Amino acid sequence: MQLYTPSELDHLQQDLPYLIEIMEWVKSFVARHHSDLGRTGFVCPFVPYALKSNSIKLTVIRAKNLRQKQIEEIVLNYRDVFLDIVEAQQKELALYKVFLLVFADLPIEDTAKLIDGIQQKLKPFFVESGLMLGEFYKQNESPGLHNPNFRPLRSPIPMLVIRFMVESDLPFLDSENDPHLRIKYLEAYLRRFSQGRKDETKLINAQQALALAKQQIGQEIL
């Protein structure tokens, strides 16, 4: 049972158009196949079941008048909420849990700098907890893994997305330019997937990438 105060209802009315638009995009794009994807299956293979199991949660963040530090604190708080909710629920559903943090009022000229900046700064705090923090907005130029001309991270409204790390995230963790950060990311990946692993090849690739990153640091010291 859900009860609303008049103030809460006003906020809901203001947020609802953004939430509806994002969910339409999730259903019509992320949960479907795309001809430019470069592989078979859905744009995100986990989203169809996440929709079916009602594992997606959304919120609208009004950040127009907030400083970046304030937004970072809000996003980190949602990381903690995410972990608390998953801990209290069935483990087998945890993989499909997703938080969509929708930024409804960012000036378009500030979107890329703000969303990318927050994602890059906070990513280490999420990876160390076995999570990923994704950045989505209309102008996102990040290429797809299987087709460099595909842009899977373009959304109609800016978002930061919280979800659990999966084995196929290895390329996103091994692409960090800073070898010190790359080591932290790869070690977090190996901690998460060394036990009960399914893909032996990805595990070997992660171990090799970690050794190369450590070798790179050793060469820098010399």
N, CA, C and O of each residue as an XYZ file, in Angstrom:
888
protein
N       0.841     -1.196      0.000
C       0.000      0.000      0.000
C       0.876      1.245      0.000
O       1.805      1.349      0.801
N       0.590      2.189     -0.890
C       1.364      3.419     -0.984
C       0.459      4.620     -0.772
O      -0.544      4.780     -1.469
N       0.811      5.461      0.187
C       0.059      6.683      0.472
C       0.924      7.891      0.131
O       2.129      7.882      0.379
N       0.313      8.933     -0.436
C       1.040     10.125     -0.844
C       0.505     11.362     -0.123
O      -0.699     11.508      0.084
N       1.413     12.233      0.248
C       1.029     13.564      0.712
C       0.858     14.450     -0.523
O       1.346     14.102     -1.598
N       0.166     15.603     -0.383
C       0.047     16.515     -1.535
C       1.400     16.930     -2.098
O       1.557     17.029     -3.314
N       2.379     17.175     -1.229
C       3.710     17.562     -1.695
C       4.368     16.433     -2.472
O       4.981     16.665     -3.515
N       4.243     15.209     -1.967
C       4.819     14.053     -2.665
C       4.151     13.846     -4.019
O       4.806     13.467     -4.990
N       2.858     14.094     -4.079
C       2.133     13.941     -5.337
C       2.584     14.980     -6.365
O       2.679     14.684     -7.556
N       2.862     16.204     -5.891
C       3.380     17.240     -6.791
C       4.720     16.819     -7.388
O       4.954     16.973     -8.587
N       5.596     16.284     -6.534
C       6.897     15.819     -7.015
C       6.736     14.672     -8.011
O       7.438     14.612     -9.020
N       5.815     13.773     -7.720
C       5.584     12.633     -8.605
C       5.083     13.099     -9.965
O       5.503     12.570    -10.994
N       4.209     14.062     -9.978
C       3.691     14.583    -11.244
C       4.798     15.237    -12.069
O       4.815     15.127    -13.295
N       5.708     15.909    -11.399
C       6.814     16.551    -12.098
C       7.806     15.529    -12.651
O       8.368     15.721    -13.729
N       8.017     14.448    -11.910
C       9.023     13.446    -12.299
C       8.498     12.436    -13.312
O       9.265     11.879    -14.097
N       7.207     12.206    -13.292
C       6.636     11.102    -14.067
C       6.949     11.161    -15.558
O       7.272     10.121    -16.130
N       6.874     12.318    -16.223
C       7.181     12.327    -17.664
C       8.605     11.833    -17.968
O       8.814     11.144    -18.966
N       9.573     12.174    -17.127
C      10.955     11.737    -17.339
C      11.086     10.236    -17.112
O      11.774      9.547    -17.866
N      10.431      9.734    -16.079
C      10.491      8.305    -15.774
C       9.845      7.482    -16.891
O      10.363      6.435    -17.278
N       8.719      7.961    -17.399
C       8.037      7.258    -18.481
C       8.908      7.251    -19.745
O       9.021      6.226    -20.417
N       9.520      8.395    -20.062
C      10.357      8.470    -21.266
C      11.542      7.518    -21.171
O      11.879      6.848    -22.147
N      12.171      7.453    -20.011
C      13.313      6.551    -19.842
C      12.884      5.095    -19.938
O      13.576      4.286    -20.556
N      11.754      4.752    -19.337
C      11.311      3.357    -19.401
C      10.924      2.962    -20.818
O      11.137      1.815    -21.212
N      10.368      3.874    -21.585
C      10.063      3.587    -22.992
C      11.349      3.326    -23.769
O      11.402      2.435    -24.617
N      12.384      4.109    -23.473
C      13.690      3.911    -24.120
C      14.291      2.564    -23.723
O      14.830      1.853    -24.571
N      14.204      2.211    -22.449
C      14.719      0.916    -21.975
C      14.033     -0.228    -22.718
O      14.691     -1.160    -23.181
N      12.722     -0.152    -22.826
C      11.963     -1.238    -23.455
C      12.168     -1.303    -24.966
O      12.235     -2.390    -25.539
N      12.266     -0.143    -25.609
C      12.316     -0.114    -27.070
C      13.735     -0.184    -27.630
O      13.914     -0.487    -28.809
N      14.746      0.091    -26.804
C      16.130      0.088    -27.285
C      17.001     -0.898    -26.518
O      17.553     -1.828    -27.106
N      17.126     -0.701    -25.212
C      18.067     -1.510    -24.426
C      17.643     -2.973    -24.367
O      18.494     -3.862    -24.366
N      16.354     -3.230    -24.318
C      15.853     -4.603    -24.177
C      15.564     -5.263    -25.518
O      14.891     -6.292    -25.573
N      16.071     -4.674    -26.601
C      15.827     -5.230    -27.926
C      17.141     -5.408    -28.697
O      18.184     -4.879    -28.312
N      17.061     -6.154    -29.773
C      18.218     -6.269    -30.661
C      18.297     -5.023    -31.531
O      17.283     -4.392    -31.826
N      19.526     -4.675    -31.941
C      19.734     -3.538    -32.837
C      20.615     -4.007    -33.995
O      21.582     -4.743    -33.799
N      20.272     -3.576    -35.179
C      20.993     -4.041    -36.372
C      22.460     -3.631    -36.368
O      23.280     -4.272    -37.025
N      22.805     -2.568    -35.635
C      24.188     -2.097    -35.593
C      24.963     -2.622    -34.380
O      26.107     -2.228    -34.153
N      24.347     -3.497    -33.617
C      24.966     -3.964    -32.370
C      26.278     -4.707    -32.614
O      27.227     -4.551    -31.846
N      26.338     -5.499    -33.654
C      27.564     -6.233    -33.963
C      27.613     -7.621    -33.361
O      28.630     -8.306    -33.478
N      26.555     -8.045    -32.730
C      26.442     -9.404    -32.185
C      24.968     -9.753    -32.119
O      24.112     -8.894    -32.326
N      24.668    -11.015    -31.830
C      23.284    -11.422    -31.653
C      22.807    -11.033    -30.261
O      23.613    -10.681    -29.399
N      21.514    -11.097    -30.045
C      20.963    -10.815    -28.723
C      20.545     -9.366    -28.558
O      20.523     -8.592    -29.515
N      20.214     -9.016    -27.320
C      19.715     -7.693    -27.003
C      20.871     -6.725    -26.742
O      21.995     -7.149    -26.475
N      20.586     -5.436    -26.822
C      21.610     -4.429    -26.531
C      22.201     -4.691    -25.153
O      23.422     -4.673    -24.997
N      21.364     -4.934    -24.153
C      21.825     -5.435    -22.852
C      21.110     -6.748    -22.576
O      19.893     -6.751    -22.392
N      21.828     -7.861    -22.541
C      21.163     -9.165    -22.401
C      20.468     -9.378    -21.058
O      19.661    -10.297    -20.922
N      20.770     -8.543    -20.068
C      20.193     -8.730    -18.740
C      18.874     -7.971    -18.553
O      18.094     -8.288    -17.655
N      18.632     -6.978    -19.395
C      17.487     -6.095    -19.162
C      16.128     -6.777    -19.354
O      15.223     -6.517    -18.562
N      15.937     -7.632    -20.359
C      14.615     -8.252    -20.477
C      14.166     -8.973    -19.202
O      13.013     -8.844    -18.790
N      15.070     -9.726    -18.580
C      14.673    -10.408    -17.342
C      14.550     -9.419    -16.186
O      13.722     -9.606    -15.294
N      15.378     -8.359    -16.197
C      15.247     -7.328    -15.167
C      13.860     -6.694    -15.232
O      13.256     -6.407    -14.198
N      13.359     -6.478    -16.440
C      11.998     -5.957    -16.594
C      10.967     -6.973    -16.099
O      10.026     -6.630    -15.384
N      11.168     -8.221    -16.494
C      10.219     -9.271    -16.116
C      10.174     -9.473    -14.605
O       9.107     -9.707    -14.037
N      11.333     -9.382    -13.957
C      11.404     -9.609    -12.505
C      11.203     -8.322    -11.702
O      11.316     -8.331    -10.477
N      10.907     -7.222    -12.387
C      10.635     -5.948    -11.716
C      11.836     -5.488    -10.888
O      11.680     -4.979     -9.778
N      13.048     -5.677    -11.447
C      14.277     -5.404    -10.707
C      14.893     -4.044    -11.024
O      15.968     -3.718    -10.520
N      14.221     -3.251    -11.853
C      14.731     -1.930    -12.203
C      14.058     -0.878    -11.331
O      12.834     -0.852    -11.198
N      14.878     -0.011    -10.737
C      14.343      1.084     -9.921
C      14.866      2.405    -10.469
O      16.028      2.509    -10.862
N      14.002      3.406    -10.493
C      14.353      4.696    -11.065
C      14.109      5.817    -10.055
O      13.259      5.720     -9.171
N      14.886      6.877    -10.223
C      14.645      8.093     -9.460
C      15.064      9.286    -10.301
O      15.950      9.175    -11.149
N      14.432     10.417    -10.068
C      14.798     11.658    -10.746
C      15.585     12.524     -9.778
O      15.151     12.768     -8.652
N      16.741     12.982    -10.222
C      17.593     13.855     -9.418
C      17.602     15.241    -10.050
O      17.976     15.402    -11.212
N      17.190     16.231     -9.281
C      17.190     17.624     -9.758
C      18.536     18.238     -9.376
O      18.757     18.620     -8.227
N      19.422     18.323    -10.355
C      20.805     18.697    -10.055
C      21.188     20.078    -10.575
O      22.333     20.502    -10.421
N      20.252     20.774    -11.181
C      20.565     22.042    -11.835
C      21.255     23.029    -10.908
O      22.174     23.732    -11.327
N      20.823     23.089     -9.653
C      21.351     24.074     -8.713
C      22.303     23.455     -7.688
O      22.602     24.063     -6.660
N      22.774     22.243     -7.981
C      23.684     21.560     -7.064
C      25.117     21.646     -7.576
O      25.359     21.665     -8.783
N      26.058     21.698     -6.645
C      27.467     21.608     -7.015
C      27.810     20.150     -7.306
O      27.120     19.237     -6.854
N      28.890     19.942     -8.072
C      29.263     18.570     -8.435
C      29.504     17.717     -7.194
O      29.130     16.545     -7.170
N      30.115     18.282     -6.180
C      30.376     17.530     -4.952
C      29.086     17.039     -4.317
O      29.034     15.922     -3.801
N      28.048     17.860     -4.349
C      26.758     17.457     -3.786
C      26.156     16.302     -4.590
O      25.593     15.365     -4.024
N      26.282     16.383     -5.907
C      25.753     15.301     -6.749
C      26.519     14.010     -6.492
O      25.926     12.932     -6.434
N      27.826     14.117     -6.340
C      28.640     12.933     -6.056
C      28.189     12.255     -4.759
O      28.118     11.028     -4.691
N      27.889     13.039     -3.747
C      27.435     12.478     -2.476
C      26.094     11.768     -2.636
O      25.865     10.720     -2.032
N      25.209     12.341     -3.451
C      23.915     11.705     -3.711
C      24.121     10.355     -4.402
O      23.508      9.358     -4.020
N      24.980     10.329     -5.412
C      25.218      9.090     -6.163
C      25.841      8.026     -5.261
O      25.466      6.856     -5.337
N      26.786      8.419     -4.411
C      27.406      7.458     -3.483
C      26.378      6.923     -2.491
O      26.438      5.754     -2.109
N      25.447      7.756     -2.074
C      24.380      7.289     -1.180
C      23.527      6.229     -1.862
O      23.108      5.258     -1.231
N      23.273      6.418     -3.158
C      22.497      5.413     -3.883
C      23.283      4.117     -4.043
O      22.689      3.041     -4.100
N      24.603      4.201     -4.115
C      25.413      2.978     -4.118
C      25.152      2.184     -2.838
O      24.962      0.969     -2.891
N      25.143      2.864     -1.692
C      24.925      2.183     -0.420
C      23.512      1.609     -0.334
O      23.316      0.502      0.167
N      22.531      2.367     -0.826
C      21.150      1.872     -0.843
C      21.051      0.631     -1.723
O      20.390     -0.343     -1.361
N      21.706      0.669     -2.875
C      21.711     -0.462     -3.803
C      22.234     -1.719     -3.104
O      21.617     -2.781     -3.179
N      23.362     -1.590     -2.435
C      23.966     -2.744     -1.760
C      23.080     -3.246     -0.628
O      22.978     -4.454     -0.416
N      22.439     -2.340      0.099
C      21.557     -2.739      1.199
C      20.342     -3.495      0.682
O      19.933     -4.500      1.264
N      19.764     -3.009     -0.416
C      18.587     -3.666     -0.979
C      18.940     -5.055     -1.494
O      18.215     -6.018     -1.247
N      20.051     -5.156     -2.207
C      20.467     -6.445     -2.761
C      20.763     -7.439     -1.645
O      20.426     -8.618     -1.756
N      21.393     -6.967     -0.571
C      21.728     -7.838      0.554
C      20.476     -8.427      1.188
O      20.489     -9.550      1.691
N      19.392     -7.654      1.157
C      18.157     -8.098      1.800
C      17.298     -8.967      0.891
O      16.297     -9.523      1.343
N      17.665     -9.094     -0.370
C      16.851     -9.838     -1.323
C      17.535    -11.129     -1.754
O      18.645    -11.445     -1.325
N      16.839    -11.865     -2.616
C      17.364    -13.137     -3.094
C      18.624    -12.919     -3.919
O      18.655    -12.057     -4.797
N      19.654    -13.693     -3.638
C      20.930    -13.535     -4.321
C      20.807    -13.770     -5.828
O      21.493    -13.119     -6.616
N      19.932    -14.698     -6.228
C      19.851    -15.018     -7.647
C      19.258    -13.864     -8.467
O      19.430    -13.818     -9.685
N      18.562    -12.937     -7.801
C      18.008    -11.781     -8.498
C      18.961    -10.594     -8.505
O      18.724     -9.611     -9.207
N      20.035    -10.678     -7.732
C      20.934     -9.533     -7.582
C      21.529     -9.100     -8.912
O      21.719     -7.906     -9.144
N      21.825    -10.049     -9.785
C      22.456     -9.757    -11.060
C      21.593     -8.840    -11.923
O      22.110     -8.124    -12.780
N      20.284     -8.861    -11.698
C      19.359     -8.102    -12.535
C      18.923     -6.788    -11.889
O      18.136     -6.038    -12.465
N      19.434     -6.518    -10.702
C      19.074     -5.274    -10.024
C      19.768     -4.102    -10.692
O      20.974     -4.144    -10.935
N      19.006     -3.050    -10.992
C      19.535     -1.862    -11.655
C      18.901     -0.617    -11.041
O      17.695     -0.580    -10.799
N      19.716      0.392    -10.794
C      19.233      1.717    -10.419
C      19.482      2.664    -11.583
O      20.601      2.741    -12.090
N      18.460      3.379    -12.007
C      18.596      4.414    -13.026
C      18.424      5.770    -12.358
O      17.326      6.117    -11.923
N      19.501      6.532    -12.275
C      19.475      7.861    -11.679
C      19.317      8.865    -12.809
O      20.264      9.121    -13.553
N      18.136      9.429    -12.942
C      17.774     10.257    -14.090
C      17.956     11.733    -13.736
O      17.358     12.225    -12.779
N      18.776     12.427    -14.505
C      19.050     13.848    -14.274
C      18.205     14.666    -15.252
O      18.541     14.800    -16.429
N      17.107     15.204    -14.738
C      16.076     15.769    -15.604
C      16.327     17.214    -16.026
O      15.747     17.665    -17.013
N      17.163     17.943    -15.317
C      17.225     19.389    -15.558
C      18.640     19.895    -15.810
O      18.919     21.067    -15.552
N      19.529     19.064    -16.299
C      20.883     19.520    -16.583
C      20.909     20.330    -17.885
O      20.324     19.899    -18.878
N      21.567     21.481    -17.904
C      21.741     22.215    -19.161
C      22.504     21.349    -20.155
O      23.501     20.722    -19.796
N      22.044     21.311    -21.396
C      22.627     20.406    -22.384
C      24.118     20.659    -22.593
O      24.872     19.732    -22.887
N      24.546     21.929    -22.440
C      25.956     22.242    -22.656
C      26.846     21.728    -21.524
O      28.059     21.614    -21.699
N      26.258     21.415    -20.366
C      27.031     20.940    -19.220
C      26.949     19.425    -19.034
O      27.673     18.860    -18.215
N      26.076     18.773    -19.787
C      25.763     17.368    -19.530
C      26.982     16.460    -19.631
O      27.288     15.724    -18.693
N      27.679     16.508    -20.767
C      28.793     15.582    -20.987
C      29.865     15.757    -19.927
O      30.336     14.776    -19.352
N      30.254     16.998    -19.663
C      31.307     17.257    -18.688
C      30.911     16.787    -17.298
O      31.726     16.199    -16.587
N      29.672     17.039    -16.904
C      29.233     16.680    -15.557
C      29.048     15.175    -15.395
O      29.572     14.579    -14.454
N      28.304     14.561    -16.314
C      28.031     13.122    -16.198
C      29.318     12.312    -16.322
O      29.558     11.406    -15.524
N      30.150     12.630    -17.318
C      31.421     11.919    -17.480
C      32.337     12.164    -16.282
O      33.000     11.245    -15.800
N      32.367     13.409    -15.805
C      33.247     13.739    -14.682
C      32.879     12.994    -13.419
O      33.752     12.484    -12.717
N      31.590     12.927    -13.125
C      31.136     12.204    -11.928
C      31.395     10.712    -12.085
O      31.857     10.058    -11.150
N      31.099     10.170    -13.268
C      31.311      8.736    -13.485
C      32.774      8.364    -13.317
O      33.088      7.371    -12.660
N      33.669      9.143    -13.899
C      35.098      8.835    -13.817
C      35.625      8.970    -12.392
O      36.472      8.185    -11.965
N      35.130      9.954    -11.663
C      35.608     10.156    -10.299
C      35.098      9.081     -9.347
O      35.825      8.643     -8.455
N      33.854      8.657     -9.534
C      33.241      7.718     -8.589
C      33.398      6.247     -8.983
O      33.163      5.360     -8.162
N      33.790      5.985    -10.220
C      33.911      4.593    -10.673
C      34.752      3.724     -9.734
O      34.356      2.592     -9.457
N      35.906      4.207     -9.228
C      36.690      3.353     -8.317
C      35.912      2.923     -7.081
O      36.092      1.802     -6.604
N      35.053      3.786     -6.553
C      34.285      3.461     -5.356
C      33.211      2.412     -5.639
O      32.816      1.659     -4.749
N      32.749      2.372     -6.873
C      31.760      1.368     -7.257
C      32.445      0.039     -7.583
O      31.993     -1.020     -7.147
N      33.526      0.097     -8.345
C      34.222     -1.133     -8.733
C      34.721     -1.895     -7.512
O      34.658     -3.124     -7.480
N      35.217     -1.177     -6.508
C      35.716     -1.864     -5.313
C      34.597     -2.600     -4.570
O      34.864     -3.507     -3.781
N      33.341     -2.206     -4.825
C      32.187     -2.881     -4.219
C      31.565     -3.906     -5.155
O      30.492     -4.438     -4.873
N      32.243     -4.189     -6.281
C      31.712     -5.159     -7.237
C      30.613     -4.604     -8.114
O      29.814     -5.361     -8.665
N      30.563     -3.268     -8.251
C      29.511     -2.610     -9.013
C      30.097     -1.871    -10.208
O      31.302     -1.632    -10.282
N      29.228     -1.517    -11.133
C      29.595     -0.669    -12.263
C      28.711      0.570    -12.241
O      27.549      0.518    -11.836
N      29.283      1.683    -12.684
C      28.555      2.946    -12.784
C      28.639      3.402    -14.234
O      29.712      3.763    -14.719
N      27.502      3.383    -14.924
C      27.485      3.718    -16.341
C      26.982      5.122    -16.585
O      26.125      5.620    -15.853
N      27.522      5.775    -17.633
C      27.163      7.148    -17.964
C      26.393      7.181    -19.282
O      26.868      6.661    -20.292
N      25.213      7.788    -19.277
C      24.337      7.826    -20.439
C      23.859      9.258    -20.681
O      23.461      9.959    -19.751
N      23.907      9.678    -21.955
C      23.339     10.965    -22.353
C      23.322     11.025    -23.879
O      23.933     10.186    -24.541
N      22.630     12.007    -24.432
C      22.388     12.045    -25.875
C      23.658     12.128    -26.699
O      23.732     11.542    -27.779
N      24.665     12.849    -26.205
C      25.859     13.092    -27.013
C      26.979     12.096    -26.748
O      28.096     12.289    -27.229
N      26.710     11.053    -26.005
C      27.758     10.112    -25.628
C      28.367      9.451    -26.862
O      27.659      8.859    -27.676
N      29.693      9.562    -26.989
C      30.392      9.025    -28.146
C      31.075      7.688    -27.870
O      31.807      7.193    -28.727
N      30.860      7.097    -26.713
C      31.490      5.815    -26.399
C      31.031      4.746    -27.389
O      29.828      4.570    -27.585
N      31.959      4.034    -28.011
C      31.578      3.043    -29.028
C      31.144      1.721    -28.409
O      31.465      1.428    -27.258
N      30.418      0.934    -29.176
C      30.066     -0.410    -28.749
C      31.270     -1.332    -28.800
O      32.224     -1.071    -29.532
N      31.230     -2.404    -28.031
C      32.345     -3.352    -27.997
C      32.492     -4.115    -29.304
O      33.603     -4.476    -29.691
N      31.379     -4.361    -29.986
C      31.403     -5.213    -31.173
C      31.241     -4.421    -32.473
O      31.387     -4.977    -33.561
N      30.943     -3.139    -32.360
C      30.848     -2.270    -33.529
C      31.231     -0.857    -33.090
O      30.471     -0.216    -32.363
N      32.386     -0.363    -33.515
C      32.841      0.954    -33.071
C      31.965      2.100    -33.547
O      32.096      3.223    -33.061
N      31.061      1.827    -34.503
C      30.161      2.864    -34.994
C      28.820      2.886    -34.262
O      27.975      3.741    -34.527
N      28.633      1.951    -33.350
C      27.396      1.874    -32.565
C      27.577      2.661    -31.273
O      28.652      2.628    -30.675
N      26.541      3.367    -30.838
C      26.601      4.200    -29.640
C      25.568      3.714    -28.613
O      24.467      4.260    -28.541
N      25.916      2.691    -27.820
C      24.942      2.093    -26.902
C      24.637      2.939    -25.671
O      23.664      2.665    -24.968
N      25.443      3.958    -25.396
C      25.269      4.726    -24.160
C      24.557      6.065    -24.386
O      24.662      6.976    -23.565
N      23.846      6.173    -25.485
C      23.068      7.374    -25.738
C      21.640      7.188    -25.243
O      20.943      6.266    -25.665
N      21.216      8.063    -24.353
C      19.868      8.005    -23.793
C      19.183      9.355    -23.994
O      19.863     10.371    -24.133
N      17.855      9.384    -24.013
C      17.144     10.638    -24.249
C      17.286     11.651    -23.118
O      17.138     12.853    -23.337
N      17.572     11.169    -21.909
C      17.764     12.016    -20.740
C      19.043     11.549    -20.052
O      19.281     10.343    -19.977
N      19.881     12.467    -19.542
C      21.121     12.037    -18.876
C      20.846     11.120    -17.690
O      19.891     11.313    -16.939
N      21.708     10.120    -17.545
C      21.553      9.166    -16.448
C      22.906      8.682    -15.963
O      23.891      8.707    -16.701
N      22.943      8.241    -14.715
C      23.986      7.364    -14.207
C      23.301      6.076    -13.783
O      22.265      6.106    -13.120
N      23.878      4.950    -14.166
C      23.232      3.654    -13.948
C      24.110      2.796    -13.049
O      25.304      2.629    -13.300
N      23.505      2.258    -12.005
C      24.201      1.395    -11.044
C      23.746     -0.044    -11.256
O      22.549     -0.326    -11.310
N      24.705     -0.942    -11.375
C      24.396     -2.370    -11.506
C      25.582     -3.177    -11.017
O      26.652     -2.626    -10.757
N      25.396     -4.474    -10.894
C      26.497     -5.340    -10.511
C      27.452     -5.567    -11.683
O      27.040     -5.587    -12.843
N      28.714     -5.734    -11.360
C      29.720     -6.116    -12.332
C      29.409     -7.518    -12.860
O      29.015     -8.400    -12.098
N      29.591     -7.720    -14.179
C      29.430     -9.040    -14.780
C      30.722     -9.395    -15.518
O      31.570     -8.534    -15.754
N      30.858    -10.653    -15.873
C      32.109    -11.126    -16.481
C      32.446    -10.385    -17.773
O      33.618    -10.167    -18.078
N      31.425     -9.999    -18.528
C      31.666     -9.319    -19.799
C      32.105     -7.870    -19.629
O      32.336     -7.181    -20.623
N      32.226     -7.396    -18.400
C      32.700     -6.029    -18.142
C      34.219     -5.909    -18.212
O      34.749     -4.806    -18.085
N      34.924     -7.005    -18.410
C      36.385     -6.969    -18.395
C      36.974     -5.888    -19.312
O      37.897     -5.194    -18.887
N      36.487     -5.712    -20.550
C      37.082     -4.670    -21.408
C      36.963     -3.261    -20.825
O      37.833     -2.421    -21.054
N      35.886     -2.999    -20.067
C      35.706     -1.673    -19.478
C      36.680     -1.436    -18.323
O      36.999     -0.290    -18.004
N      37.145     -2.501    -17.707
C      38.052     -2.381    -16.571
C      39.503     -2.425    -17.015
O      40.387     -1.909    -16.331
N      39.742     -3.040    -18.159
C      41.109     -3.165    -18.669
C      41.493     -2.004    -19.579
O      42.623     -1.949    -20.065
N      40.566     -1.074    -19.815
C      40.825      0.026    -20.745
C      41.306      1.296    -20.046
O      41.604      2.294    -20.703
N      41.381      1.258    -18.717
C      41.814      2.433    -17.967
C      43.262      2.780    -18.291
O      44.139      1.917    -18.240
N      43.512      4.059    -18.627
C      44.862      4.488    -19.008
C      45.837      4.466    -17.835
O      47.006      4.119    -18.006
N      45.370      4.829    -16.663
C      46.218      4.850    -15.473
C      46.464      3.411    -15.008
O      45.513      2.747    -14.593
N      47.699      2.905    -15.059
C      47.947      1.510    -14.684
C      47.617      1.215    -13.225
O      47.239      0.090    -12.897
N      47.756      2.213    -12.337
C      47.421      2.003    -10.933
C      45.925      1.729    -10.766
O      45.525      0.826    -10.030
N      45.101      2.529    -11.465
C      43.657      2.293    -11.425
C      43.311      0.976    -12.104
O      42.445      0.238    -11.632
N      43.985      0.680    -13.213
C      43.712     -0.561    -13.929
C      43.983     -1.764    -13.047
O      43.242     -2.746    -13.097
N      45.022     -1.705    -12.248
C      45.327     -2.789    -11.318
C      44.203     -2.949    -10.301
O      43.768     -4.067    -10.025
N      43.729     -1.831     -9.742
C      42.632     -1.896     -8.764
C      41.385     -2.506     -9.384
O      40.716     -3.333     -8.764
N      41.074     -2.094    -10.612
C      39.876     -2.605    -11.277
C      40.003     -4.108    -11.565
O      39.064     -4.869    -11.330
N      41.149     -4.521    -12.067
C      41.334     -5.931    -12.407
C      41.370     -6.811    -11.165
O      40.879     -7.940    -11.187
N      41.946     -6.302    -10.090
C      41.932     -7.061     -8.839
C      40.511     -7.207     -8.315
O      40.146     -8.267     -7.805
N      39.700     -6.150     -8.434
C      38.298     -6.238     -8.019
C      37.548     -7.250     -8.880
O      36.728     -8.016     -8.374
N      37.826     -7.252    -10.165
C      37.205     -8.210    -11.084
C      37.558     -9.647    -10.689
O      36.685    -10.513    -10.632
N      38.828     -9.891    -10.421
C      39.267    -11.242    -10.068
C      38.697    -11.678     -8.723
O      38.361    -12.848     -8.543
N      38.587    -10.751     -7.782
C      37.963    -11.097     -6.487
C      36.524    -11.536     -6.696
O      36.050    -12.472     -6.052
N      35.845    -10.864     -7.588
C      34.420    -11.155     -7.783
C      34.191    -12.472     -8.511
O      33.234    -13.188     -8.217
N      35.072    -12.798     -9.466
C      34.769    -13.928    -10.340
C      35.695    -15.130    -10.188
O      35.501    -16.133    -10.875
N      36.689    -15.063     -9.316
C      37.580    -16.207     -9.135
C      36.860    -17.384     -8.503
O      37.186    -18.539     -8.776
N      35.869    -17.085     -7.648
C      35.087    -18.141     -7.014
C      33.823    -18.400     -7.830
O      33.098    -17.470     -8.183
N      33.572    -19.654     -8.120
C      32.375    -20.015     -8.867
C      32.373    -19.458    -10.272
O      31.313    -19.127    -10.803
N      33.549    -19.345    -10.889
C      33.665    -18.741    -12.206
C      32.996    -19.603    -13.279
O      32.891    -20.823    -13.155
N      32.552    -18.927    -14.327
C      31.920    -19.617    -15.443
C      32.772    -19.541    -16.710
O      32.805    -20.483    -17.502
N      33.464    -18.408    -16.895
C      34.220    -18.190    -18.121
C      35.709    -18.214    -17.813
O      36.282    -17.212    -17.385
N      36.321    -19.356    -18.033
C      37.744    -19.536    -17.725
C      38.609    -18.613    -18.576
O      39.631    -18.115    -18.103
N      38.213    -18.382    -19.821
C      39.001    -17.535    -20.724
C      39.072    -16.106    -20.205
O      40.148    -15.508    -20.200
N      37.955    -15.552    -19.773
C      37.948    -14.186    -19.255
C      38.792    -14.077    -17.990
O      39.462    -13.069    -17.769
N      38.758    -15.106    -17.171
C      39.570    -15.095    -15.957
C      41.061    -15.064    -16.309
O      41.826    -14.299    -15.721
N      41.460    -15.883    -17.253
C      42.866    -15.905    -17.698
C      43.246    -14.554    -18.303
O      44.335    -14.039    -18.048
N      42.348    -13.986    -19.104
C      42.617    -12.689    -19.709
C      42.797    -11.597    -18.646
O      43.653    -10.722    -18.777
N      41.984    -11.666    -17.606
C      42.094    -10.683    -16.515
C      43.413    -10.847    -15.771
O      44.052     -9.856    -15.420
N      43.819    -12.070    -15.532
C      45.093    -12.317    -14.851
C      46.259    -11.808    -15.688
O      47.194    -11.209    -15.157
N      46.205    -12.046    -16.990
C      47.266    -11.575    -17.876
C      47.300    -10.050    -17.942
O      48.374     -9.449    -17.946
N      46.135     -9.433    -17.995
C      46.059     -7.974    -18.030
C      46.603     -7.371    -16.738
O      47.273     -6.338    -16.763
N      46.315     -8.015    -15.619
C      46.822     -7.549    -14.327
C      48.350     -7.638    -14.289
O      49.015     -6.719    -13.809
N      48.900     -8.732    -14.788
C      50.356     -8.894    -14.815
C      51.003     -7.820    -15.686
O      52.058     -7.290    -15.336
N      50.375     -7.498    -16.821
C      50.914     -6.466    -17.711
C      50.876     -5.087    -17.067
O      51.807     -4.297    -17.221
N      49.796     -4.800    -16.343
C      49.688     -3.511    -15.664
C      50.749     -3.370    -14.580
O      51.344     -2.305    -14.420
N      50.981     -4.439    -13.844
C      52.015     -4.406    -12.809
C      53.396     -4.270    -13.436
O      54.266     -3.588    -12.895
N      53.591     -4.918    -14.569
C      54.864     -4.797    -15.289
C      55.078     -3.365    -15.766
O      56.195     -2.850    -15.723
N      54.009     -2.729    -16.216
C      54.094     -1.337    -16.676
C      54.519     -0.417    -15.541
O      55.347      0.472    -15.737
N      53.958     -0.626    -14.359
C      54.350      0.197    -13.207
C      55.797     -0.048    -12.858
O      56.518      0.893    -12.526
N      56.242     -1.298    -12.927
C      57.629     -1.614    -12.650
C      58.580     -0.922    -13.603
O      59.649     -0.464    -13.201
N      58.191     -0.846    -14.871
C      59.021     -0.167    -15.856
C      59.069      1.342    -15.612
O      60.093      1.983    -15.846
N      57.939      1.910    -15.133
C      57.910      3.338    -14.825
C      58.850      3.674    -13.665
O      59.499      4.720    -13.657
N      58.906      2.762    -12.685
C      59.781      2.978    -11.528
C      61.239      2.953    -11.945
O      62.045      3.752    -11.468
N      61.576      2.020    -12.850
C      62.954      1.910    -13.335
C      63.315      3.115    -14.198
O      64.437      3.203    -14.698
